[in-house]
Amino acid sequence: MFGSLRARTWLVAGVLTCGTLVSQTAPAALAVECSTVAAIVPAALANDAPAANADLLDQSQTVSAGSATDCPSGGTWTVLGEQAGLMTPQGLAVDVDGNLYIADTNNSRIVKLSPSGQLLLQWGGEGSAAGQFETPIGVAVDNQGDIYVADTFNDRVQELSPAGQPIAQWGGSGAAPGQFDQPFGVAVDFQGNVYVADTGNSRIQKLSPRGEALLQWGTLGNGSGQLSGPTRVSLDSQGNVYVADTSNNRIQEFSSAGEPLNQWGGEGKAAGEFQAPAGIGIDGQGNMYVADTGNDRVQKLSPAGQPIAQWGASGTAAGQFDQPFDVTVDGAGNVYVVDAKGNRVERLTQQ
């Protein structure tokens, strides 16, 4: 569906910009103001680029100005994590202080960045012991700072302390309640209940704070309430559950009891349509932000599912994406996108 998780990709470092280039160097964060679209490729990059990327370099000279929906209300894109050595990161979360937690998937670790993009901490390493991971794809953080990891290829969820110490683990391979088949996504509510996108089993599971299986919903299919390869789960302030129903190219909303409430999307490239959406985030007003992975963009929908805005296009610059795989929103309305094949995180500070 998304290609090999272990694939290595050569990338041209953040130079094609949706807007005015603020910095052409490579610090922890590269900021770009949303206005027009320009492209600059440093000669050093062009000289070092492999032949396979010749077409990309040839095309990265100029592009037309962005439309209103590309940069709908202004704002600044900032590239984060370029100094952290990320390798195909596919999940992220943000805490109340604006620190970022990244599921650094192909490095089998969790990385913590400061709001400015500085590397603070990292935990994990490949393995199956407590505190180790095998291709983790999802991460969440609760109000106390505890970290929850969808330890995907170990078929489990792990809980870590704010310092990264293992607290608990739940799961095991299988289809029984409390077991998982390659879980991609994890979320936690205000009561400490844990929601897991049990991707291989095409269902959502709800666990108690102690890891007891409470509920499960979803069967393989495309009807209301059915799921096909769900990759991400997110919660709104009312406790409703939003699922990136990836192989069905839609977003579904459920009650906290698993009752289907709404669905939006369908396969395509138009506003409100998706191509393998892999991430979903909800802001304080109930607006949805969707990582529209196959279309290399992020879409914003109203609580009723009406398209409001979209950002992005295929590319390696700030404000562009190469398989955006997850999205989240902080309390100030900043939008964070994990750009999987770009090996970075991007932040949109909205105006």
Backbone torsions as a table, in degrees:
resi	resn	phi	psi	omega
1	MET	NA	-43.8	-179.7
2	PHE	-118.1	7.3	-176.1
3	GLY	84.3	178.5	-176.4
4	SER	-66.5	131.1	176.1
5	LEU	-67.8	-21.1	-176.6
6	ARG	-93.7	2.4	-175.0
7	ALA	-64.2	143.0	174.2
8	ARG	-103.1	137.2	-175.3
9	THR	-129.8	128.1	173.8
10	TRP	-80.1	133.9	-174.2
11	LEU	-128.9	142.4	168.6
12	VAL	-79.3	125.9	-173.6
13	ALA	-71.9	138.3	-175.6
14	GLY	-20.6	88.1	-178.5
15	VAL	-130.5	-21.0	-178.8
16	LEU	-90.9	118.9	-166.1
17	THR	-116.3	138.4	166.7
18	CYS	-85.2	80.6	179.7
19	GLY	132.2	-158.9	-177.6
20	THR	-84.1	129.8	179.7
21	LEU	-71.9	118.4	179.1
22	VAL	-88.0	-38.0	-178.9
23	SER	-145.4	132.3	177.4
24	GLN	-102.2	-2.1	176.8
25	THR	-83.2	-176.2	-177.4
26	ALA	-123.3	65.9	174.3
27	PRO	-77.9	-170.3	178.5
28	ALA	-61.1	-31.5	-178.8
29	ALA	-133.8	135.0	176.6
30	LEU	-115.3	118.8	-174.8
31	ALA	-105.7	142.0	178.5
32	VAL	-136.4	129.5	178.7
33	GLU	-89.0	134.5	-176.8
34	CYS	-76.5	116.0	172.8
35	SER	-156.0	-77.1	175.3
36	THR	-113.8	-177.7	-177.5
37	VAL	-121.1	131.2	178.6
38	ALA	-137.5	168.9	178.9
39	ALA	-142.0	135.0	178.3
40	ILE	-138.5	127.7	176.4
41	VAL	-119.3	110.4	178.4
42	PRO	-58.4	143.8	-177.9
43	ALA	-60.2	-33.5	-178.2
44	ALA	-62.6	-37.7	178.0
45	LEU	-68.4	-42.9	-178.8
46	ALA	-61.5	-38.7	-178.6
47	ASN	-67.8	-32.4	-176.8
48	ASP	-91.3	-6.8	-173.1
49	ALA	-70.6	138.0	175.0
50	PRO	-68.0	159.2	-176.6
51	ALA	-60.0	-30.8	-177.6
52	ALA	-62.3	-19.8	-177.7
53	ASN	-102.9	13.3	-178.5
54	ALA	-59.9	-41.5	-179.8
55	ASP	-63.2	-40.3	179.4
56	LEU	-61.2	-44.4	-179.8
57	LEU	-66.6	-39.4	179.4
58	ASP	-62.7	-35.4	-176.5
59	GLN	-83.4	-10.4	-172.4
60	SER	-96.9	47.6	177.8
61	GLN	-104.4	-55.1	176.3
62	THR	-144.2	147.9	171.4
63	VAL	-137.9	162.6	-173.7
64	SER	-73.3	163.3	179.7
65	ALA	-63.3	146.9	-179.8
66	GLY	-70.3	151.0	177.0
67	SER	-80.8	175.1	-179.5
68	ALA	-61.8	-31.8	-179.0
69	THR	-79.4	-18.9	175.3
70	ASP	-69.0	-42.9	-179.7
71	CYS	-131.4	72.4	-162.8
72	PRO	-65.2	-32.9	-175.8
73	SER	-140.7	28.1	-176.5
74	GLY	75.9	-177.0	-178.6
75	GLY	131.8	176.4	-177.7
76	THR	-130.1	128.3	172.3
77	TRP	-91.2	132.8	178.2
78	THR	-125.9	129.6	177.4
79	VAL	-88.6	129.2	-179.0
80	LEU	-123.3	152.4	169.8
81	GLY	86.6	6.4	-177.7
82	GLU	-68.6	-20.2	179.5
83	GLN	-95.5	0.9	-174.9
84	ALA	-90.5	-3.8	179.4
85	GLY	67.6	35.9	-179.8
86	LEU	-66.3	147.2	178.6
87	MET	-134.0	103.0	-178.5
88	THR	52.7	55.2	177.2
89	PRO	-66.1	141.6	-174.1
90	GLN	-134.1	2.0	176.7
91	GLY	-147.6	154.6	177.0
92	LEU	-156.9	158.4	175.7
93	ALA	-146.3	161.0	179.3
94	VAL	-131.1	139.4	179.9
95	ASP	-95.6	-178.7	-174.5
96	VAL	-67.6	-17.9	178.3
97	ASP	-94.6	1.8	179.4
98	GLY	86.5	6.0	175.2
99	ASN	-74.2	146.5	-177.8
100	LEU	-105.2	139.8	174.5
101	TYR	-118.3	122.9	-172.0
102	ILE	-119.4	129.2	170.4
103	ALA	-79.9	99.0	-177.6
104	ASP	-85.2	82.8	-159.2
105	THR	-58.0	-54.4	-174.3
106	ASN	-80.7	-5.7	168.7
107	ASN	-97.4	-0.2	178.6
108	SER	49.8	52.1	179.7
109	ARG	-150.1	167.1	170.2
110	ILE	-110.9	133.6	-178.5
111	VAL	-116.3	136.0	174.7
112	LYS	-110.6	125.9	177.8
113	LEU	-114.3	148.3	171.9
114	SER	-71.9	167.5	177.0
115	PRO	-57.4	-25.4	178.3
116	SER	-88.3	-1.3	176.6
117	GLY	96.5	7.2	179.0
118	GLN	-78.7	139.3	178.1
119	LEU	-70.3	122.4	-179.7
120	LEU	-103.1	-51.7	-175.5
121	LEU	-148.2	161.0	171.4
122	GLN	-149.1	146.8	-178.7
123	TRP	-138.1	152.7	172.3
124	GLY	115.2	-138.8	-169.5
125	GLY	119.5	152.2	-173.1
126	GLU	-68.9	131.6	178.2
127	GLY	159.0	-177.4	-177.5
128	SER	-120.1	3.3	176.0
129	ALA	-74.1	165.9	176.4
130	ALA	-58.4	131.1	-178.8
131	GLY	86.7	-5.9	172.5
132	GLN	-102.4	162.3	-176.4
133	PHE	-137.3	158.9	172.3
134	GLU	-129.4	97.7	178.0
135	THR	57.2	61.0	178.2
136	PRO	-70.5	136.5	-176.2
137	ILE	-116.2	-25.2	-177.9
138	GLY	-123.1	149.9	177.6
139	VAL	-148.4	144.5	175.5
140	ALA	-141.7	160.9	178.4
141	VAL	-136.5	137.8	-179.4
142	ASP	-96.4	-177.7	-174.7
143	ASN	-68.0	-19.5	176.8
144	GLN	-90.7	-2.5	179.4
145	GLY	90.3	2.8	174.6
146	ASP	-69.6	147.9	-171.9
147	ILE	-114.1	135.1	179.9
148	TYR	-118.6	131.2	-173.8
149	VAL	-123.8	127.3	168.5
150	ALA	-79.6	96.9	-176.8
151	ASP	-84.8	81.1	-157.4
152	THR	-58.1	-54.4	-173.9
153	PHE	-84.7	-2.8	167.4
154	ASN	-94.5	1.2	176.9
155	ASP	53.5	48.8	-179.4
156	ARG	-154.1	168.7	170.5
157	VAL	-117.4	135.0	176.7
158	GLN	-115.9	143.2	172.7
159	GLU	-109.7	131.6	179.8
160	LEU	-121.8	152.8	173.6
161	SER	-72.5	168.6	176.2
162	PRO	-57.6	-24.0	177.4
163	ALA	-89.7	1.3	177.4
164	GLY	90.6	10.0	179.1
165	GLN	-80.2	134.9	178.7
166	PRO	-62.6	132.7	177.5
167	ILE	-108.7	-48.0	-175.8
168	ALA	-157.2	163.1	171.6
169	GLN	-146.6	146.2	-178.1
170	TRP	-137.6	148.8	173.5
171	GLY	125.4	-141.9	-170.4
172	GLY	124.5	155.0	-174.7
173	SER	-71.9	132.7	176.3
174	GLY	151.9	-174.7	-177.7
175	ALA	-119.8	3.0	177.2
176	ALA	-73.6	162.7	175.5
177	PRO	-55.7	132.4	-179.0
178	GLY	86.3	-5.2	173.4
179	GLN	-103.3	162.3	-175.3
180	PHE	-137.2	157.8	171.8
181	ASP	-128.8	94.6	-179.7
182	GLN	54.3	67.2	176.9
183	PRO	-69.5	129.5	-177.9
184	PHE	-98.3	-35.1	-170.3
185	GLY	-126.0	153.0	179.2
186	VAL	-147.4	143.9	175.2
187	ALA	-145.0	159.5	-179.5
188	VAL	-135.8	137.1	-178.3
189	ASP	-94.4	-178.4	-175.1
190	PHE	-66.3	-22.2	178.4
191	GLN	-89.0	-2.8	-179.7
192	GLY	89.7	4.7	174.4
193	ASN	-70.6	144.7	-173.7
194	VAL	-112.1	128.8	177.9
195	TYR	-109.4	132.5	-174.4
196	VAL	-125.4	128.0	169.5
197	ALA	-81.0	99.1	-177.0
198	ASP	-86.0	80.7	-162.9
199	THR	-59.4	-50.6	-176.9
200	GLY	-66.2	-24.1	177.1
201	ASN	-95.2	2.2	178.5
202	SER	49.3	53.5	178.8
203	ARG	-153.2	167.0	171.4
204	ILE	-110.7	136.5	174.8
205	GLN	-118.6	141.3	175.2
206	LYS	-113.0	125.4	-179.8
207	LEU	-114.4	150.6	173.9
208	SER	-72.3	169.3	176.9
209	PRO	-58.5	-19.3	177.9
210	ARG	-96.3	4.3	177.0
211	GLY	88.5	9.5	178.6
212	GLU	-76.9	136.9	179.1
213	ALA	-69.6	119.5	-178.7
214	LEU	-102.8	-48.3	-175.8
215	LEU	-145.8	157.4	167.4
216	GLN	-147.4	145.9	176.0
217	TRP	-150.0	155.2	-178.4
218	GLY	107.3	134.8	169.2
219	THR	-131.6	160.7	-177.3
220	LEU	-64.5	124.9	178.2
221	GLY	162.1	-176.0	-179.3
222	ASN	-122.1	13.0	174.7
223	GLY	-79.4	172.9	177.9
224	SER	-59.3	127.7	-179.5
225	GLY	85.1	-12.5	174.4
226	GLN	-87.0	161.9	-175.2
227	LEU	-138.7	156.3	175.1
228	SER	-141.8	103.1	-179.7
229	GLY	61.3	49.7	179.3
230	PRO	-65.5	131.8	-174.4
231	THR	-108.6	-18.6	-174.1
232	ARG	-147.4	150.6	178.4
233	VAL	-136.2	139.6	-179.4
234	SER	-143.8	159.1	-175.5
235	LEU	-124.3	146.5	171.7
236	ASP	-99.2	-178.3	-174.6
237	SER	-69.0	-16.6	178.1
238	GLN	-92.5	-1.7	-179.3
239	GLY	88.2	4.6	175.5
240	ASN	-71.1	150.8	-170.9
241	VAL	-111.6	126.7	179.5
242	TYR	-111.9	134.1	-174.0
243	VAL	-124.6	129.7	168.8
244	ALA	-79.3	98.2	-177.7
245	ASP	-86.0	77.9	-157.9
246	THR	-61.6	-52.9	-176.0
247	SER	-73.4	-12.9	172.7
248	ASN	-94.4	1.9	175.9
249	ASN	54.6	45.6	-178.6
250	ARG	-152.7	167.9	171.1
251	ILE	-111.1	133.9	174.9
252	GLN	-117.6	144.2	174.6
253	GLU	-112.3	135.1	178.7
254	PHE	-127.4	156.7	168.4
255	SER	-72.9	170.1	178.9
256	SER	-66.1	-14.1	176.2
257	ALA	-94.4	3.7	176.8
258	GLY	88.6	12.2	179.1
259	GLU	-81.9	130.6	179.5
260	PRO	-65.2	133.0	-179.9
261	LEU	-114.3	-47.6	-176.2
262	ASN	-151.9	161.9	170.5
263	GLN	-148.6	147.3	-178.2
264	TRP	-141.8	149.9	172.9
265	GLY	120.4	-142.7	-169.8
266	GLY	123.6	152.2	-174.2
267	GLU	-70.5	132.6	176.5
268	GLY	159.2	-173.9	-177.4
269	LYS	-115.6	-7.2	-179.9
270	ALA	-71.6	165.5	176.7
271	ALA	-58.6	132.0	-178.7
272	GLY	86.8	-4.9	173.4
273	GLU	-104.7	160.7	-175.0
274	PHE	-138.3	159.7	171.9
275	GLN	-129.1	101.7	179.9
276	ALA	53.4	57.5	179.7
277	PRO	-66.2	127.3	-173.9
278	ALA	-112.0	-5.2	-177.9
279	GLY	-143.7	149.7	178.7
280	ILE	-145.5	131.6	175.5
281	GLY	-131.6	150.6	-177.0
282	ILE	-123.9	132.5	177.6
283	ASP	-92.5	-179.1	-175.1
284	GLY	-66.7	-18.0	177.4
285	GLN	-95.2	0.4	179.8
286	GLY	88.7	5.2	174.6
287	ASN	-70.2	145.6	-179.4
288	MET	-102.8	137.4	173.9
289	TYR	-117.6	123.3	-172.5
290	VAL	-116.4	126.1	171.1
291	ALA	-78.8	98.1	-176.5
292	ASP	-85.9	78.4	-162.4
293	THR	-58.0	-51.4	-176.1
294	GLY	-68.0	-20.4	177.4
295	ASN	-98.4	4.2	178.6
296	ASP	51.1	49.8	178.7
297	ARG	-152.9	168.1	171.5
298	VAL	-117.8	133.4	177.2
299	GLN	-113.8	143.3	174.1
300	LYS	-110.2	127.2	178.7
301	LEU	-119.4	149.5	175.0
302	SER	-71.1	168.4	175.9
303	PRO	-56.8	-24.2	177.0
304	ALA	-89.0	0.5	177.2
305	GLY	90.3	10.1	178.8
306	GLN	-80.9	133.3	177.7
307	PRO	-62.6	131.6	178.9
308	ILE	-110.0	-45.1	-174.6
309	ALA	-157.7	162.7	171.0
310	GLN	-147.6	148.1	-179.8
311	TRP	-132.6	148.4	169.1
312	GLY	108.8	170.3	175.7
313	ALA	-171.4	168.1	179.7
314	SER	-67.7	127.8	179.4
315	GLY	165.3	-178.5	-174.3
316	THR	-116.9	7.1	-177.4
317	ALA	-92.2	170.6	171.6
318	ALA	-58.6	130.5	-178.0
319	GLY	87.8	-1.5	173.7
320	GLN	-118.8	163.7	-172.2
321	PHE	-139.5	156.5	169.7
322	ASP	-132.1	89.9	-174.9
323	GLN	65.1	70.2	171.6
324	PRO	-65.0	124.0	-167.8
325	PHE	-112.2	-14.7	177.3
326	ASP	-157.9	158.7	-178.9
327	VAL	-148.7	143.4	175.1
328	THR	-146.7	165.5	-176.6
329	VAL	-131.7	136.4	178.1
330	ASP	-92.7	179.9	-175.8
331	GLY	-66.1	-20.1	178.4
332	ALA	-90.5	-0.1	179.6
333	GLY	88.8	6.3	174.9
334	ASN	-72.0	139.7	-176.8
335	VAL	-107.6	129.8	-179.5
336	TYR	-116.2	133.5	-178.3
337	VAL	-126.9	129.5	174.1
338	VAL	-92.3	118.3	-175.0
339	ASP	-97.9	94.4	-164.3
340	ALA	-59.1	-56.4	-177.6
341	LYS	-80.7	-10.7	171.2
342	GLY	-83.6	-8.6	177.7
343	ASN	55.5	48.8	-175.8
344	ARG	-163.6	174.6	171.7
345	VAL	-120.1	144.4	175.6
346	GLU	-121.4	140.6	179.9
347	ARG	-119.1	130.0	173.0
348	LEU	-103.7	115.9	172.5
349	THR	-94.0	108.0	-173.9
350	GLN	-80.0	149.4	177.4
351	GLN	-107.4	NA	NA
